[in-house]
């Protein structure tokens, strides 16, 4: 049985919480920021959880995390 390799792109984008849920950064925070309100930009800095439907697929990509 071969070793299971981590998907390096996914490993840079996702982290697991202590309970095993998958955390991700929010999108739309990199450019064209002048039209976005300060409150919206502040909220985009926070991490959020991946949806329950996507979590199993992402966990397969980061088995050793």
Biopython code that builds the backbone (N, CA, C, O; Angstrom):
import numpy as np
from Bio.PDB.StructureBuilder import StructureBuilder

atoms = [
    (1, "UNK", "N", (0.850, -1.189, 0.000)),
    (1, "UNK", "CA", (0.000, 0.000, 0.000)),
    (1, "UNK", "C", (0.891, 1.245, 0.000)),
    (1, "UNK", "O", (1.731, 1.394, 0.888)),
    (2, "UNK", "N", (0.726, 2.138, -0.973)),
    (2, "UNK", "CA", (1.571, 3.334, -0.993)),
    (2, "UNK", "C", (1.178, 4.329, 0.099)),
    (2, "UNK", "O", (0.075, 4.294, 0.645)),
    (3, "UNK", "N", (2.126, 5.212, 0.390)),
    (3, "UNK", "CA", (1.841, 6.271, 1.356)),
    (3, "UNK", "C", (0.773, 7.201, 0.791)),
    (3, "UNK", "O", (0.645, 7.346, -0.425)),
    (4, "UNK", "N", (0.013, 7.827, 1.677)),
    (4, "UNK", "CA", (-0.981, 8.822, 1.261)),
    (4, "UNK", "C", (-0.305, 10.182, 1.265)),
    (4, "UNK", "O", (0.213, 10.626, 2.290)),
    (5, "UNK", "N", (-0.313, 10.841, 0.114)),
    (5, "UNK", "CA", (0.330, 12.149, 0.027)),
    (5, "UNK", "C", (-0.684, 13.251, 0.303)),
    (5, "UNK", "O", (-1.856, 13.150, -0.058)),
    (6, "UNK", "N", (-0.205, 14.297, 0.948)),
    (6, "UNK", "CA", (-1.028, 15.482, 1.198)),
    (6, "UNK", "C", (-1.084, 16.322, -0.070)),
    (6, "UNK", "O", (-0.067, 16.512, -0.737)),
    (7, "UNK", "N", (-2.256, 16.821, -0.402)),
    (7, "UNK", "CA", (-2.407, 17.766, -1.515)),
    (7, "UNK", "C", (-1.886, 19.115, -1.031)),
    (7, "UNK", "O", (-2.525, 19.776, -0.212)),
    (8, "UNK", "N", (-0.711, 19.526, -1.546)),
    (8, "UNK", "CA", (-0.033, 20.689, -0.986)),
    (8, "UNK", "C", (-0.828, 21.980, -1.178)),
    (8, "UNK", "O", (-0.785, 22.864, -0.323)),
    (9, "UNK", "N", (-1.548, 22.095, -2.285)),
    (9, "UNK", "CA", (-2.366, 23.294, -2.488)),
    (9, "UNK", "C", (-3.467, 23.399, -1.455)),
    (9, "UNK", "O", (-3.750, 24.485, -0.950)),
    (10, "UNK", "N", (-4.094, 22.264, -1.137)),
    (10, "UNK", "CA", (-5.151, 22.257, -0.126)),
    (10, "UNK", "C", (-4.577, 22.502, 1.263)),
    (10, "UNK", "O", (-5.215, 23.151, 2.093)),
    (11, "UNK", "N", (-3.377, 21.988, 1.520)),
    (11, "UNK", "CA", (-2.768, 22.149, 2.841)),
    (11, "UNK", "C", (-2.471, 23.611, 3.141)),
    (11, "UNK", "O", (-2.486, 24.023, 4.301)),
    (12, "UNK", "N", (-2.202, 24.399, 2.101)),
    (12, "UNK", "CA", (-1.925, 25.819, 2.298)),
    (12, "UNK", "C", (-3.200, 26.631, 2.491)),
    (12, "UNK", "O", (-3.152, 27.747, 3.008)),
    (13, "UNK", "N", (-4.330, 26.084, 2.083)),
    (13, "UNK", "CA", (-5.590, 26.828, 2.142)),
    (13, "UNK", "C", (-6.487, 26.449, 3.316)),
    (13, "UNK", "O", (-7.317, 27.253, 3.742)),
    (14, "UNK", "N", (-6.333, 25.247, 3.838)),
    (14, "UNK", "CA", (-7.246, 24.742, 4.861)),
    (14, "UNK", "C", (-6.482, 24.271, 6.082)),
    (14, "UNK", "O", (-5.345, 23.811, 5.983)),
    (15, "UNK", "N", (-7.137, 24.395, 7.260)),
    (15, "UNK", "CA", (-6.609, 23.874, 8.522)),
    (15, "UNK", "C", (-7.748, 23.155, 9.235)),
    (15, "UNK", "O", (-8.923, 23.454, 9.020)),
    (16, "UNK", "N", (-7.380, 22.207, 10.082)),
    (16, "UNK", "CA", (-8.388, 21.526, 10.876)),
    (16, "UNK", "C", (-8.466, 22.159, 12.262)),
    (16, "UNK", "O", (-7.449, 22.558, 12.831)),
    (17, "UNK", "N", (-9.669, 22.247, 12.794)),
    (17, "UNK", "CA", (-9.850, 22.727, 14.156)),
    (17, "UNK", "C", (-9.589, 21.568, 15.118)),
    (17, "UNK", "O", (-9.344, 20.441, 14.688)),
    (18, "UNK", "N", (-9.641, 21.845, 16.389)),
    (18, "UNK", "CA", (-9.433, 20.801, 17.378)),
    (18, "UNK", "C", (-10.470, 19.709, 17.319)),
    (18, "UNK", "O", (-10.182, 18.560, 17.653)),
    (19, "UNK", "N", (-11.673, 20.048, 16.900)),
    (19, "UNK", "CA", (-12.752, 19.058, 16.810)),
    (19, "UNK", "C", (-12.814, 18.393, 15.447)),
    (19, "UNK", "O", (-13.680, 17.551, 15.209)),
    (20, "UNK", "N", (-11.898, 18.763, 14.540)),
    (20, "UNK", "CA", (-11.855, 18.100, 13.238)),
    (20, "UNK", "C", (-12.629, 18.790, 12.142)),
    (20, "UNK", "O", (-12.762, 18.243, 11.047)),
    (21, "UNK", "N", (-13.144, 19.978, 12.404)),
    (21, "UNK", "CA", (-13.815, 20.733, 11.347)),
    (21, "UNK", "C", (-12.761, 21.437, 10.502)),
    (21, "UNK", "O", (-11.623, 21.614, 10.938)),
    (22, "UNK", "N", (-13.143, 21.838, 9.289)),
    (22, "UNK", "CA", (-12.182, 22.425, 8.362)),
    (22, "UNK", "C", (-12.379, 23.941, 8.329)),
    (22, "UNK", "O", (-13.484, 24.429, 8.092)),
    (23, "UNK", "N", (-11.285, 24.679, 8.570)),
    (23, "UNK", "CA", (-11.320, 26.138, 8.533)),
    (23, "UNK", "C", (-10.760, 26.624, 7.205)),
    (23, "UNK", "O", (-9.887, 25.995, 6.608)),
    (24, "UNK", "N", (-11.283, 27.760, 6.758)),
    (24, "UNK", "CA", (-10.793, 28.361, 5.520)),
    (24, "UNK", "C", (-10.833, 29.872, 5.650)),
    (24, "UNK", "O", (-11.548, 30.422, 6.487)),
    (25, "UNK", "N", (-10.047, 30.535, 4.800)),
    (25, "UNK", "CA", (-10.088, 31.997, 4.741)),
    (25, "UNK", "C", (-11.223, 32.416, 3.815)),
    (25, "UNK", "O", (-11.638, 31.646, 2.949)),
    (26, "UNK", "N", (-11.718, 33.617, 3.993)),
    (26, "UNK", "CA", (-12.798, 34.117, 3.149)),
    (26, "UNK", "C", (-12.235, 34.680, 1.847)),
    (26, "UNK", "O", (-11.098, 35.147, 1.795)),
    (27, "UNK", "N", (-13.047, 34.625, 0.806)),
    (27, "UNK", "CA", (-12.642, 35.122, -0.512)),
    (27, "UNK", "C", (-12.983, 36.611, -0.634)),
    (27, "UNK", "O", (-13.620, 37.185, 0.249)),
    (28, "UNK", "N", (-12.557, 37.218, -1.726)),
    (28, "UNK", "CA", (-12.879, 38.613, -2.101)),
    (28, "UNK", "C", (-12.172, 39.649, -1.232)),
    (28, "UNK", "O", (-12.692, 40.749, -1.050)),
    (29, "UNK", "N", (-10.997, 39.322, -0.692)),
    (29, "UNK", "CA", (-10.317, 40.282, 0.184)),
    (29, "UNK", "C", (-8.967, 40.734, -0.372)),
    (29, "UNK", "O", (-8.166, 41.302, 0.370)),
    (30, "UNK", "N", (-8.695, 40.497, -1.656)),
    (30, "UNK", "CA", (-7.359, 40.763, -2.174)),
    (30, "UNK", "C", (-7.229, 42.040, -2.989)),
    (30, "UNK", "O", (-6.221, 42.737, -2.868)),
    (31, "UNK", "N", (-8.203, 42.364, -3.805)),
    (31, "UNK", "CA", (-8.081, 43.587, -4.603)),
    (31, "UNK", "C", (-9.470, 44.171, -4.836)),
    (31, "UNK", "O", (-10.477, 43.568, -4.464)),
    (32, "UNK", "N", (-9.514, 45.335, -5.448)),
    (32, "UNK", "CA", (-10.755, 46.118, -5.599)),
    (32, "UNK", "C", (-11.375, 46.348, -4.217)),
    (32, "UNK", "O", (-12.557, 46.082, -3.998)),
    (33, "UNK", "N", (-10.558, 46.842, -3.299)),
    (33, "UNK", "CA", (-11.009, 47.010, -1.922)),
    (33, "UNK", "C", (-11.606, 48.387, -1.654)),
    (33, "UNK", "O", (-12.215, 48.602, -0.606)),
    (34, "UNK", "N", (-11.438, 49.327, -2.595)),
    (34, "UNK", "CA", (-11.890, 50.688, -2.323)),
    (34, "UNK", "C", (-13.408, 50.782, -2.242)),
    (34, "UNK", "O", (-13.935, 51.608, -1.497)),
    (35, "UNK", "N", (-14.105, 49.963, -2.986)),
    (35, "UNK", "CA", (-15.571, 50.036, -2.967)),
    (35, "UNK", "C", (-16.190, 49.226, -1.834)),
    (35, "UNK", "O", (-17.401, 49.292, -1.622)),
    (36, "UNK", "N", (-15.388, 48.469, -1.111)),
    (36, "UNK", "CA", (-15.915, 47.658, -0.019)),
    (36, "UNK", "C", (-15.826, 48.449, 1.285)),
    (36, "UNK", "O", (-14.853, 49.161, 1.537)),
    (37, "UNK", "N", (-16.851, 48.307, 2.093)),
    (37, "UNK", "CA", (-16.912, 49.074, 3.337)),
    (37, "UNK", "C", (-15.893, 48.540, 4.339)),
    (37, "UNK", "O", (-15.494, 47.379, 4.256)),
    (38, "UNK", "N", (-15.466, 49.382, 5.288)),
    (38, "UNK", "CA", (-14.531, 48.918, 6.315)),
    (38, "UNK", "C", (-15.064, 47.724, 7.113)),
    (38, "UNK", "O", (-14.304, 46.823, 7.467)),
    (39, "UNK", "N", (-16.357, 47.720, 7.392)),
    (39, "UNK", "CA", (-16.944, 46.608, 8.128)),
    (39, "UNK", "C", (-16.836, 45.310, 7.326)),
    (39, "UNK", "O", (-16.518, 44.255, 7.874)),
    (40, "UNK", "N", (-17.107, 45.405, 6.022)),
    (40, "UNK", "CA", (-17.024, 44.223, 5.166)),
    (40, "UNK", "C", (-15.589, 43.704, 5.073)),
    (40, "UNK", "O", (-15.359, 42.496, 5.142)),
    (41, "UNK", "N", (-14.632, 44.605, 4.918)),
    (41, "UNK", "CA", (-13.227, 44.202, 4.837)),
    (41, "UNK", "C", (-12.747, 43.589, 6.160)),
    (41, "UNK", "O", (-11.969, 42.635, 6.161)),
    (42, "UNK", "N", (-13.215, 44.139, 7.272)),
    (42, "UNK", "CA", (-12.860, 43.615, 8.588)),
    (42, "UNK", "C", (-13.392, 42.187, 8.743)),
    (42, "UNK", "O", (-12.696, 41.316, 9.265)),
    (43, "UNK", "N", (-14.612, 41.955, 8.294)),
    (43, "UNK", "CA", (-15.198, 40.616, 8.402)),
    (43, "UNK", "C", (-14.527, 39.622, 7.459)),
    (43, "UNK", "O", (-14.512, 38.423, 7.737)),
    (44, "UNK", "N", (-13.973, 40.102, 6.351)),
    (44, "UNK", "CA", (-13.295, 39.208, 5.422)),
    (44, "UNK", "C", (-11.964, 38.706, 5.980)),
    (44, "UNK", "O", (-11.434, 37.708, 5.491)),
    (45, "UNK", "N", (-11.419, 39.375, 6.987)),
    (45, "UNK", "CA", (-10.160, 38.930, 7.588)),
    (45, "UNK", "C", (-10.335, 37.697, 8.468)),
    (45, "UNK", "O", (-9.366, 36.990, 8.745)),
    (46, "UNK", "N", (-11.558, 37.438, 8.904)),
    (46, "UNK", "CA", (-11.792, 36.337, 9.828)),
    (46, "UNK", "C", (-11.876, 35.010, 9.076)),
    (46, "UNK", "O", (-12.300, 34.959, 7.921)),
    (47, "UNK", "N", (-11.465, 33.948, 9.750)),
    (47, "UNK", "CA", (-11.598, 32.611, 9.190)),
    (47, "UNK", "C", (-13.038, 32.139, 9.378)),
    (47, "UNK", "O", (-13.764, 32.638, 10.238)),
    (48, "UNK", "N", (-13.437, 31.166, 8.556)),
    (48, "UNK", "CA", (-14.769, 30.591, 8.679)),
    (48, "UNK", "C", (-14.671, 29.101, 8.425)),
    (48, "UNK", "O", (-13.619, 28.605, 8.023)),
    (49, "UNK", "N", (-15.755, 28.388, 8.655)),
    (49, "UNK", "CA", (-15.755, 26.943, 8.466)),
    (49, "UNK", "C", (-16.226, 26.591, 7.068)),
    (49, "UNK", "O", (-17.052, 27.287, 6.478)),
    (50, "UNK", "N", (-15.688, 25.499, 6.552)),
    (50, "UNK", "CA", (-16.119, 24.965, 5.260)),
    (50, "UNK", "C", (-17.492, 24.325, 5.465)),
    (50, "UNK", "O", (-17.794, 23.840, 6.556)),
    (51, "UNK", "N", (-18.319, 24.322, 4.430)),
    (51, "UNK", "CA", (-19.644, 23.722, 4.545)),
    (51, "UNK", "C", (-19.527, 22.223, 4.815)),
    (51, "UNK", "O", (-18.533, 21.589, 4.460)),
    (52, "UNK", "N", (-20.554, 21.676, 5.446)),
    (52, "UNK", "CA", (-20.551, 20.255, 5.796)),
    (52, "UNK", "C", (-20.476, 19.366, 4.560)),
    (52, "UNK", "O", (-19.931, 18.264, 4.625)),
    (53, "UNK", "N", (-21.015, 19.828, 3.440)),
    (53, "UNK", "CA", (-21.000, 19.032, 2.214)),
    (53, "UNK", "C", (-19.597, 18.932, 1.626)),
    (53, "UNK", "O", (-19.255, 17.906, 1.038)),
    (54, "UNK", "N", (-18.776, 19.976, 1.770)),
    (54, "UNK", "CA", (-17.438, 19.988, 1.185)),
    (54, "UNK", "C", (-16.370, 19.422, 2.112)),
    (54, "UNK", "O", (-15.303, 19.025, 1.645)),
    (55, "UNK", "N", (-16.631, 19.377, 3.401)),
    (55, "UNK", "CA", (-15.614, 18.989, 4.376)),
    (55, "UNK", "C", (-15.022, 17.600, 4.141)),
    (55, "UNK", "O", (-13.803, 17.464, 4.237)),
    (56, "UNK", "N", (-15.806, 16.557, 3.838)),
    (56, "UNK", "CA", (-15.200, 15.235, 3.639)),
    (56, "UNK", "C", (-14.211, 15.202, 2.479)),
    (56, "UNK", "O", (-13.185, 14.528, 2.565)),
    (57, "UNK", "N", (-14.504, 15.917, 1.401)),
    (57, "UNK", "CA", (-13.578, 15.928, 0.251)),
    (57, "UNK", "C", (-12.275, 16.617, 0.621)),
    (57, "UNK", "O", (-11.199, 16.173, 0.222)),
    (58, "UNK", "N", (-12.370, 17.695, 1.379)),
    (58, "UNK", "CA", (-11.153, 18.437, 1.753)),
    (58, "UNK", "C", (-10.340, 17.620, 2.762)),
    (58, "UNK", "O", (-9.110, 17.639, 2.716)),
    (59, "UNK", "N", (-11.002, 16.913, 3.662)),
    (59, "UNK", "CA", (-10.276, 16.092, 4.634)),
    (59, "UNK", "C", (-9.485, 14.987, 3.955)),
    (59, "UNK", "O", (-8.422, 14.599, 4.441)),
    (60, "UNK", "N", (-9.985, 14.478, 2.844)),
    (60, "UNK", "CA", (-9.225, 13.481, 2.088)),
    (60, "UNK", "C", (-7.959, 14.065, 1.485)),
    (60, "UNK", "O", (-6.973, 13.352, 1.298)),
    (61, "UNK", "N", (-7.979, 15.372, 1.176)),
    (61, "UNK", "CA", (-6.814, 16.013, 0.587)),
    (61, "UNK", "C", (-5.737, 16.327, 1.627)),
    (61, "UNK", "O", (-4.557, 16.418, 1.290)),
    (62, "UNK", "N", (-6.141, 16.490, 2.888)),
    (62, "UNK", "CA", (-5.174, 16.812, 3.948)),
    (62, "UNK", "C", (-5.252, 15.746, 5.047)),
    (62, "UNK", "O", (-5.684, 16.044, 6.161)),
    (63, "UNK", "N", (-4.836, 14.499, 4.747)),
    (63, "UNK", "CA", (-5.019, 13.413, 5.712)),
    (63, "UNK", "C", (-4.162, 13.519, 6.962)),
    (63, "UNK", "O", (-4.541, 12.994, 8.009)),
    (64, "UNK", "N", (-3.001, 14.193, 6.878)),
    (64, "UNK", "CA", (-2.095, 14.231, 8.028)),
    (64, "UNK", "C", (-2.184, 15.534, 8.817)),
    (64, "UNK", "O", (-1.393, 15.758, 9.733)),
    (65, "UNK", "N", (-3.137, 16.391, 8.469)),
    (65, "UNK", "CA", (-3.242, 17.692, 9.139)),
    (65, "UNK", "C", (-3.846, 17.558, 10.523)),
    (65, "UNK", "O", (-4.006, 18.556, 11.226)),
]
sb = StructureBuilder()
sb.init_structure("model")
sb.init_model(0)
sb.init_chain("A")
sb.init_seg("    ")
for serial, (resi, resn, name, xyz) in enumerate(atoms, 1):
    if name == "N":
        sb.init_residue(resn, " ", resi, " ")
    sb.init_atom(name, np.array(xyz, "f"), 0.0, 1.0, " ", f" {name:<3s}", serial, name[0])
structure = sb.get_structure()
